[in-house]
Amino acid sequence: MDQVFEQKLMQAAQAVEEQVDAELNRLEKLSDDDIEKMRAQRLESMKQEHKKRQEWLANGHGEYEDLPSEKELFDITKKSERIVCHFYRDSTMRCKIVDKHLEILARKHIETKFVKLNVDRAPFITERLHIKTLPTIALLIDNIVKDKIIGFTDLGNHDEFSTEILEWRLGRGGVIDYKGDLNSPPDENEKKKTINLFGKKPKTIRDGMGDDEDDD
């Protein structure tokens, strides 16, 4: 068994070495014009990234905003491609737990707009999205509700979940740029937990969503 493992390890190392050698050979063959073109492309990419970052900040990204009414959410969908919206009520303690994590993630992921909306101030959206359990986090992409996180079931089903597990779950929903392994929750590697996240036909926020299974 050990010999087989060592052989596979050596094969993997050899494959990596061959890839590195191939890349070095490619770079050595580049002309000055090729190098200058690569620099120009990289510079243009950096300019576009900076421009996009400035647009995000101008639209309030980087902050976790409490919306005064549901009208503001409709307005935000016209400006931001990706939105994380926490539907909450002040009297629900678990909503305060979500607030703590989303405040951190809003600062980290400025590519996404993070907001929260009191369900008592949003009767239309609350009804259309069939929001029955609090907290509920809606993940919107291009004005379409792609996914919802209902309660803490997807987060380990306990109050002490980490910011990283929520970040992973948002990444699974495609609403943030997640750098880790989407197939393996950061806090659940040993449990090998599988979560069925998708499968429902998306609708716009005005159309509403299909029925969801309520949490206890």
C-alpha positions as CSV (number, residue, x, y, z in Angstrom):
1,M,0.0,0.0,0.0
2,D,2.8,2.4,0.9
3,Q,4.6,1.7,-2.3
4,V,1.5,2.4,-4.4
5,F,1.0,5.6,-2.5
6,E,4.6,6.7,-3.1
7,Q,4.4,5.8,-6.7
8,K,1.2,7.9,-7.2
9,L,2.9,10.8,-5.3
10,M,5.9,10.7,-7.5
11,Q,3.7,10.6,-10.6
12,A,1.8,13.7,-9.4
13,A,5.0,15.5,-8.6
14,Q,6.4,14.6,-12.1
15,A,3.2,15.9,-13.7
16,V,3.5,19.2,-11.9
17,E,7.2,19.5,-12.8
18,E,6.3,18.9,-16.5
19,Q,3.7,21.7,-16.4
20,V,6.2,24.1,-14.9
21,D,8.8,23.3,-17.5
22,A,6.2,23.7,-20.3
23,E,5.2,27.1,-18.9
24,L,8.9,28.2,-18.6
25,N,9.5,27.1,-22.2
26,R,6.5,29.1,-23.4
27,L,7.7,32.3,-21.6
28,E,11.2,31.9,-23.0
29,K,9.8,31.9,-26.5
30,L,7.9,35.1,-26.1
31,S,9.0,38.1,-28.1
32,D,9.3,41.6,-26.7
33,D,6.1,42.4,-28.5
34,D,4.3,39.5,-26.9
35,I,5.6,40.6,-23.4
36,E,4.5,44.2,-24.1
37,K,1.0,42.9,-25.2
38,M,0.7,40.9,-22.0
39,R,1.6,43.9,-19.9
40,A,-1.0,46.1,-21.8
41,Q,-3.7,43.4,-21.3
42,R,-2.8,43.2,-17.6
43,L,-2.9,47.0,-17.2
44,E,-6.3,47.2,-18.9
45,S,-7.6,44.4,-16.7
46,M,-6.4,46.3,-13.6
47,K,-8.1,49.5,-14.9
48,Q,-11.4,47.7,-15.4
49,E,-11.2,46.1,-11.9
50,H,-10.5,49.5,-10.4
51,K,-13.4,51.0,-12.3
52,K,-15.8,48.3,-11.2
53,R,-14.6,48.6,-7.6
54,Q,-15.3,52.3,-7.7
55,E,-18.8,51.7,-9.0
56,W,-19.5,49.2,-6.3
57,L,-18.4,51.6,-3.6
58,A,-20.5,54.4,-5.1
59,N,-23.5,52.1,-4.9
60,G,-23.0,51.4,-1.2
61,H,-21.2,48.1,-1.5
62,G,-18.9,47.3,1.4
63,E,-21.5,48.2,4.0
64,Y,-24.4,46.3,5.5
65,E,-27.4,48.5,5.0
66,D,-30.7,48.4,6.8
67,L,-33.4,49.4,4.2
68,P,-36.2,51.6,5.4
69,S,-38.8,50.0,3.1
70,E,-39.1,47.4,0.3
71,K,-39.1,50.1,-2.3
72,E,-35.4,50.6,-1.7
73,L,-34.7,46.9,-2.5
74,F,-36.4,47.3,-5.9
75,D,-34.2,50.4,-6.5
76,I,-31.0,48.5,-5.5
77,T,-31.7,45.6,-7.9
78,K,-31.4,48.2,-10.8
79,K,-27.9,49.1,-9.7
80,S,-26.3,46.0,-8.2
81,E,-26.0,42.7,-10.0
82,R,-25.6,40.6,-6.9
83,I,-27.5,41.2,-3.6
84,V,-27.7,39.4,-0.3
85,C,-30.9,40.4,1.5
86,H,-31.5,39.4,5.1
87,F,-35.2,39.4,6.0
88,Y,-35.4,39.9,9.8
89,R,-37.4,41.0,12.8
90,D,-35.9,42.8,15.8
91,S,-37.5,40.4,18.2
92,T,-35.9,37.4,16.6
93,M,-32.6,36.7,18.3
94,R,-31.2,34.5,15.5
95,C,-31.5,37.5,13.2
96,K,-29.0,39.3,15.3
97,I,-26.6,36.4,14.9
98,V,-27.0,36.7,11.1
99,D,-26.3,40.5,11.4
100,K,-23.0,39.9,13.0
101,H,-21.8,37.6,10.2
102,L,-23.2,39.7,7.3
103,E,-21.5,42.9,8.6
104,I,-18.2,41.1,8.3
105,L,-18.9,39.6,4.9
106,A,-20.2,42.9,3.5
107,R,-16.8,44.5,4.1
108,K,-15.0,41.5,2.6
109,H,-17.1,41.0,-0.5
110,I,-17.6,44.4,-2.0
111,E,-18.6,42.8,-5.3
112,T,-22.0,42.1,-3.7
113,K,-24.5,44.4,-2.1
114,F,-25.5,43.3,1.5
115,V,-28.7,44.6,2.9
116,K,-31.4,43.7,5.5
117,L,-35.1,44.4,5.4
118,N,-37.5,44.2,8.3
119,V,-40.4,42.0,7.3
120,D,-42.9,44.3,9.0
121,R,-41.8,47.0,6.6
122,A,-42.0,44.7,3.5
123,P,-45.4,43.0,3.4
124,F,-45.4,42.7,-0.4
125,I,-42.0,41.0,-0.8
126,T,-42.5,38.9,2.3
127,E,-45.7,37.4,0.8
128,R,-44.4,37.0,-2.7
129,L,-41.3,35.2,-1.5
130,H,-43.2,33.1,1.0
131,I,-41.0,34.1,3.8
132,K,-42.4,32.3,6.9
133,T,-39.2,31.5,8.8
134,L,-36.8,34.1,10.3
135,P,-34.1,34.7,9.5
136,T,-34.3,34.2,5.8
137,I,-31.5,35.3,3.5
138,A,-32.4,35.8,-0.2
139,L,-29.7,35.6,-2.8
140,L,-30.4,37.8,-5.8
141,I,-28.5,37.8,-9.1
142,D,-29.6,40.1,-11.9
143,N,-33.0,40.8,-10.2
144,I,-33.7,37.1,-9.8
145,V,-34.0,35.3,-6.5
146,K,-31.6,32.4,-7.2
147,D,-31.6,30.9,-3.7
148,K,-32.7,31.3,-0.1
149,I,-31.1,30.4,3.2
150,I,-33.9,29.6,5.5
151,G,-33.1,29.5,9.2
152,F,-29.8,27.8,10.2
153,T,-30.4,24.4,8.6
154,D,-27.7,24.9,5.9
155,L,-25.3,26.4,8.4
156,G,-24.9,23.4,10.7
157,N,-28.4,23.8,12.4
158,H,-27.0,25.6,15.5
159,D,-26.4,29.2,16.6
160,E,-22.6,28.9,16.8
161,F,-21.9,28.6,13.1
162,S,-18.8,30.5,11.8
163,T,-18.7,33.4,9.4
164,E,-16.8,31.1,7.1
165,I,-19.6,28.6,6.8
166,L,-22.1,31.3,5.9
167,E,-19.5,32.7,3.4
168,W,-19.3,29.2,1.9
169,R,-23.1,28.9,1.6
170,L,-23.3,32.3,-0.1
171,G,-20.6,31.1,-2.5
172,R,-22.6,28.0,-3.3
173,G,-25.4,30.3,-4.2
174,G,-23.2,32.2,-6.6
175,V,-23.8,35.5,-5.0
176,I,-20.2,36.2,-4.0
177,D,-16.7,35.4,-5.4
178,Y,-15.8,32.5,-3.2
179,K,-12.1,31.4,-3.2
180,G,-12.4,28.2,-1.3
181,D,-13.7,24.7,-2.2
182,L,-17.4,24.9,-2.9
183,N,-17.9,21.2,-2.6
184,S,-16.6,21.0,1.0
185,P,-18.0,23.3,3.8
186,P,-15.1,24.7,5.9
187,D,-16.6,23.6,9.2
188,E,-18.0,20.3,8.0
189,N,-15.0,18.6,6.2
190,E,-15.1,15.6,8.6
191,K,-18.9,15.1,8.4
192,K,-18.9,15.0,4.5
193,K,-22.2,16.8,4.7
194,T,-24.2,17.1,1.4
195,I,-26.7,19.9,1.0
196,N,-29.3,20.1,-1.7
197,L,-29.3,23.8,-2.5
198,F,-30.9,24.3,-5.9
199,G,-33.4,22.8,-8.3
200,K,-36.2,25.4,-8.2
201,K,-37.1,27.5,-11.2
202,P,-35.9,31.1,-10.6
203,K,-38.4,34.0,-10.7
204,T,-38.0,37.7,-10.4
205,I,-38.4,39.3,-7.0
206,R,-41.8,40.7,-8.2
207,D,-43.0,37.3,-9.3
208,G,-42.1,35.6,-6.1
209,M,-40.8,32.1,-5.4
210,G,-42.3,28.6,-5.0
211,D,-43.2,27.2,-1.7
212,D,-40.3,26.4,0.7
213,E,-40.0,23.9,3.4
214,D,-40.4,25.7,6.8
215,D,-37.9,25.2,9.5
216,D,-39.0,24.3,13.0
